[in-house]
C-alpha cells in the first residue's frame, strides 16, 4: 500500500487534470475520484494514547503519543413502504402505478449503490 500526503495527492490531481492528446476516459475518472477524496474534511482525532517507552537513569521519561480516530456510527438503510411510495407519487401529481414502481426501482438502485 502506498500512502500519499495531501500535498502529493494534489500534485497528482494536477497531472491528471492537465489536458493532453488522446485523453483516456479512465484518467478523467481517476481525477474525479481524487478530487472528491481531497474535498472531504480531514479526520480529527478523538483522543490520544500515551505510552511510556523508557525511564532513563536520570529519572527522565520518554513517551510516545499516538492519535486515535473513531468512525461515525453508520445508519442502516431505511427504505420506503409501498404506501409511502404511493403517497409521494400522489403528492408529486403522478399517481399512476408506473411512477410507484419507478420510485421503488430507484430506491433499490440507491440502496445497492450505498450499502
ZIJOCOR-V870087 format. One record per pair of residues at least 4 apart in sequence whose ideal C-beta (glycine too) atoms are under 6 Angstrom apart, sorted by sequence separation. I is the first residue (numbers start at 0). GAP is how many residues later the second one is. D is the distance in Angstrom with one decimal. If there is no record, write none. Layout:
[[I,GAP,D] [I,GAP,D]]
This chain:
[[3,4,4.1] [55,4,4.8] [79,4,4.0] [109,4,5.9] [110,4,5.6] [3,5,4.7] [79,5,5.4] [88,5,5.4] [89,5,4.8] [93,5,4.2] [54,6,5.3] [88,6,5.4] [53,8,4.5] [52,9,4.4] [88,10,4.4] [15,11,5.7] [51,11,5.8] [52,11,5.6] [88,11,5.1] [49,13,5.3] [50,13,5.0] [15,14,5.6] [16,14,5.1] [85,14,5.3] [15,15,3.9] [49,15,5.1] [84,15,4.8] [47,17,5.3] [48,17,5.1] [84,18,4.7] [47,19,5.5] [84,19,5.6] [12,21,4.9] [46,21,5.7] [44,22,3.6] [44,24,5.7] [45,24,4.9] [42,26,5.1] [8,29,5.9] [76,34,5.2] [76,38,5.2]]
